């Protein structure tokens, strides 16, 4: 469990700095700088904890949605929230560009997924030079409504 409670009084900090006669030796200024840096570190650490929590929650929601709705789920609308899932990265991985028919490739040498899908439907196999990409990522978005 993580907890953070920091009160920032910008006016007080600015007043201490304005009143200082010598920034190099003023203990009050040093104390404020140290306080700011210490709390920045705490906030940075809390952000890391928060990002890890968000990643874990999204993974748990994705796993549960797959269990309940199937592995190809894309959307779920709940009471006061919605979840959207989309795959990122390429569907197919280019393994040998010389073997793939040109009409299935973009000029930038990336696979045209829809055309490959049509090719697979027509030929019941992947074209030579392509394989399925096992490393596709998933993007999960949560929206409160």
Secondary structure, DSSP 4 states (H G I P E B T S, - for coil): ---------HHHHHHHHHH-S-TTT-HHHHHHHHHHHHHHHHHHHHHHHHHHHHHHHHHHHHHHHHHHH-TT--EEEETTEEEEEEEES-SEEES-GGGS-GGGB-TTS-B-HHHHHHHHHHHSSPPTTEEE-TT-EEEEEEEE-
